[in-house]
Amino acid sequence: MNGMKEFSRREFLDAAAKGAAGLYMLPRTLNPFVQKAMTASDLSRVVVVKDDNALTGKNFDQTVAEAMMDAGIAKLTGIEDTGEAWKSLFPGVSPSSVIAIKINSMFSTMPTHPPVVNALLAGLKKMAFDGNPFSENNIIVWDNKNSFMSTAGYKINTSTTGVRYFGTEGDYGDALYPIDGGPSQRLSKILTDQCDYLINLSVLKNHRFAGVTLSLKNHYGSIHGIGLNFDPADPLHANAAELQIASINALKPIRDKQVLCICDAIKGIVSGGPDGAPQVAPKSLIFSKDPVAHDYTGTLILKEYGCSDNYTDITQLSRHIAAAANQYGLGTCDPNQIERIDVINPTGTGIGGNRMEGKIPCRFVLFPNHPNPFNGRTCLSYQLPQTASIRIRVANGMGRPIRRIFEGLQGPGYYHIDWDGCSDDGTRVPSGTYLCILESGRLRSTIKMQLVQ
């Protein structure tokens, strides 16, 4: 049966108990190359949390958003306690520290969405100091203009109670910072003078001049010289903004204070951005401390959902991402140096929402994919008799891993997830025979798949 093996619930529990000492403990059968890639301390970790219940129609589910946020921070830090996980991201944090959250609100049809910000705020409020929660008033949600924020659904608040919401409104520092390829810029005083730590909370959009607008380009809202109209002759957008975006992110106030990048990828724009209405719904959040790896992963998701830019190579699609890595040392866009962890449906409904009416299976099974042979996408289906940490990956006919499909904790149930015929770097793989490998602890099940391009 193509190497497929079924394990009874007892066999599954015995093997899982022996082999699942933790999510990142790899089985002895794992290829040494993958083992090195998954355990090397110098890798940039990116966590992608996807939940099929993030939207009810077009509306956000606040409870699901909070579960996604908590799951992402737990996987990013390796700390299960949400408050402690957040505290670990802010070295030296104290009850008097000020945390600023830079959102993207320039276009009200597709901003950083308030429910995602609220989910982030709920997590920050779980930080405790001597038994007291972190003060809401020590959190600033900001962008460059109050009017943008208000239109995007944020209520301006500059009082001494509650979370503060306000724009820079022309209050920039006197220091002029040189920008490669563009005019020198002053930075928002919210960034330079008012906060101790910065969280970059961007949104998933393509950009008709810069390729994409994710966390790196979100800092165009931190400088004084950005205009309201996009023009390829604008010096901040010339040459795909390759050096301009990268050099802004290399400025010391940004590098020193930014501790985390999150992308609101619940919805996205894949064509004609950054303005316009959302066109796709990945129902995901992206987390990383590395802004380059973060944006590289976001670009892969945009391409997966049909980003229609004329570029075919990902480094051309987002030239500023490559420049940020290679010329400014801000992170990595080398897929071999990125540890991507996908968390699917942390609210527990199962991939695709399919738990087959709540029935609990009695065996650990990876079913044959369908269709097979396939062109484009194929569905991978499996069942779990017990909550377990699992890994799903695709290997070529020689057994060399080419794509990590999923890694995370899942409850008992029946699941399905698609493979799009791409490798980890987003490249379409050629026709041929491929293996899908499902592992949990010491259990391993394999099927053969035939891709016809």
Stockholm file with secondary structure:
# STOCKHOLM 1.0

chainA/1-453         MNGMKEFSRREFLDAAAKGAAGLYMLPRTLNPFVQKAMTASDLSRVVVVKDDNALTGKNFDQTVAEAMMDAGIAKLTGIEDTGEAWKSLFPGVSPSSVIAIKINSMFSTMPTHPPVVNALLAGLKKMAFDGNPFSENNIIVWDNKNSFMSTAGYKINTSTTGVRYFGTEGDYGDALYPIDGGPSQRLSKILTDQCDYLINLSVLKNHRFAGVTLSLKNHYGSIHGIGLNFDPADPLHANAAELQIASINALKPIRDKQVLCICDAIKGIVSGGPDGAPQVAPKSLIFSKDPVAHDYTGTLILKEYGCSDNYTDITQLSRHIAAAANQYGLGTCDPNQIERIDVINPTGTGIGGNRMEGKIPCRFVLFPNHPNPFNGRTCLSYQLPQTASIRIRVANGMGRPIRRIFEGLQGPGYYHIDWDGCSDDGTRVPSGTYLCILESGRLRSTIKMQLVQ
#=GR chainA/1-453 SS CTTCCCEEHHHHHHHHHHHCSSTTCCCTTSCHHHHHHHHCTTSEEEEEEECTTSEETTEECHHHHHHHHHHHHHHHHTCCSHHHHHHHTSTTCCTTCCEEEECCCSSTTSSSCHHHHHHHHHHHTTCEETTEECCGGGEEEEESCHHHHHHTTCCCBCSSSSCEEEECTTCBCSCCEEETTEEEECBBHIIIIICSEEEEEEEEEEETTTEEESTTGGGGGGBSCCCSSCCTTSTTTGGGGHHHHHHHHTSHHHHHHEEEEEEEEEEEECSSCSSSCCCBCCCEEEEESCHHHHHHHHHHHHHHTTCCCSCCSHHHHTHHHHHHHHTTCSCCCCGGGEEEEEEECTTSSCGGGCCSTTCCCSEEEECCCBSSSBSSCEEEEEEESSCEEEEEEEEETTSCEEEEEEEEEECSEEEEEEECSBCTTSCBCCSEEEEEEEEETTEEEEEEEEECC
#=GC SS_cons         CTTCCCEEHHHHHHHHHHHCSSTTCCCTTSCHHHHHHHHCTTSEEEEEEECTTSEETTEECHHHHHHHHHHHHHHHHTCCSHHHHHHHTSTTCCTTCCEEEECCCSSTTSSSCHHHHHHHHHHHTTCEETTEECCGGGEEEEESCHHHHHHTTCCCBCSSSSCEEEECTTCBCSCCEEETTEEEECBBHIIIIICSEEEEEEEEEEETTTEEESTTGGGGGGBSCCCSSCCTTSTTTGGGGHHHHHHHHTSHHHHHHEEEEEEEEEEEECSSCSSSCCCBCCCEEEEESCHHHHHHHHHHHHHHTTCCCSCCSHHHHTHHHHHHHHTTCSCCCCGGGEEEEEEECTTSSCGGGCCSTTCCCSEEEECCCBSSSBSSCEEEEEEESSCEEEEEEEEETTSCEEEEEEEEEECSEEEEEEECSBCTTSCBCCSEEEEEEEEETTEEEEEEEEECC
//
